[in-house]
């Protein structure tokens, strides 16, 4: 069973930056795809960014040019670097790992963008 533990959320002012981390444990394999989703109050969970081991990324239009994803395959850990944050980025951010159809979720970390 894979456990995903997120860290790095918090309160940041508009225009600021945050880096989220997600460490995977309990697995003997490196997940094929790791990434991030988010859920804002009253909204459905949505894709933010994912990165496959082959380098393929999926990115939401709303974060293009502002958010970057990268992985440390040795640990394995996935990071989400968020720059130029906006109030509409406020949400609970969930780490996700998918290994050929086996899907895993973290418990989420809250990001609040407010002055």
C-alpha positions in Angstrom: 0.0 0.0 0.0 1.3 3.4 -1.0 1.1 6.3 1.5 1.4 9.9 0.3 2.2 12.7 2.7 2.0 16.3 1.7 3.7 19.3 3.3 4.3 22.9 2.6 0.9 24.5 2.6 0.1 27.7 4.4 -0.9 31.3 4.1 0.7 33.5 1.5 0.0 36.9 0.1 -1.0 37.4 -3.5 2.0 37.4 -5.7 3.9 35.2 -3.3 5.3 31.7 -3.7 5.0 28.4 -2.0 6.5 24.9 -2.6 4.5 21.8 -1.8 6.1 18.4 -1.3 4.7 15.0 -1.4 6.6 11.9 -0.3 5.5 8.4 -1.2 6.2 5.6 1.1 5.3 1.9 1.5 5.9 1.1 -2.2 8.6 -0.9 -3.9 8.1 0.9 -7.2 8.3 4.4 -8.4 4.8 5.5 -9.4 4.4 6.1 -13.1 2.6 9.3 -12.6 2.7 11.7 -9.7 1.1 15.1 -9.4 -1.3 17.5 -7.8 -5.0 18.2 -7.8 -6.8 20.9 -5.8 -10.3 21.5 -4.5 -11.5 24.9 -3.7 -14.5 25.5 -1.3 -17.7 24.6 -3.1 -16.0 23.3 -6.2 -15.0 19.9 -7.6 -11.5 18.6 -7.4 -9.5 19.6 -10.4 -6.2 18.8 -12.0 -3.3 21.1 -11.4 -0.2 19.4 -12.7 1.0 15.8 -13.2 4.3 14.4 -14.4 4.9 10.9 -15.7 8.2 9.1 -15.5 8.6 9.5 -19.3 8.4 13.3 -18.9 4.8 13.8 -20.1 3.0 16.6 -18.2 -0.6 17.6 -17.8 -1.2 21.1 -16.7 -4.3 23.2 -16.0 -4.6 26.3 -18.1 -5.1 28.4 -15.0 -1.6 27.7 -13.7 0.5 27.6 -16.9 3.5 29.8 -16.5 3.2 30.1 -12.8 3.4 26.5 -11.4 6.1 24.0 -12.0 6.3 20.3 -11.1 9.4 18.2 -10.6 10.2 14.8 -9.1 12.9 13.2 -7.2 12.7 9.6 -8.4 15.1 8.3 -5.8 12.9 9.1 -2.8 10.3 9.2 -4.5 8.9 12.7 -4.0 7.0 15.2 -6.1 7.2 18.9 -5.7 4.9 21.7 -6.8 6.5 25.1 -7.1 3.8 27.8 -7.1 4.7 31.3 -8.1 2.7 34.5 -8.6 -0.1 33.1 -6.5 -3.6 34.5 -6.8 -6.5 34.4 -4.4 -8.3 32.0 -6.7 -5.5 29.5 -6.1 -6.8 29.0 -2.6 -7.7 25.4 -2.1 -6.8 22.1 -0.5 -4.0 20.6 -2.6 -3.9 16.8 -2.9 -1.0 14.7 -4.0 -1.8 11.9 -6.4 0.1 8.9 -7.6 -1.0 6.6 -10.3 0.8 3.4 -11.2 -0.8 1.7 -14.2 -4.3 2.1 -12.9 -3.7 1.9 -9.2 -4.5 5.3 -7.8 -3.5 6.8 -4.5 -4.3 10.1 -2.7 -2.7 12.1 0.1 -4.9 13.7 2.7 -4.3 17.2 1.4 -2.7 20.4 2.4 -4.4 23.8 2.6 -3.1 26.7 0.6 -4.6 30.1 1.3 -3.7 33.1 -0.8 -4.9 36.3 0.9 -3.7 39.7 2.0 
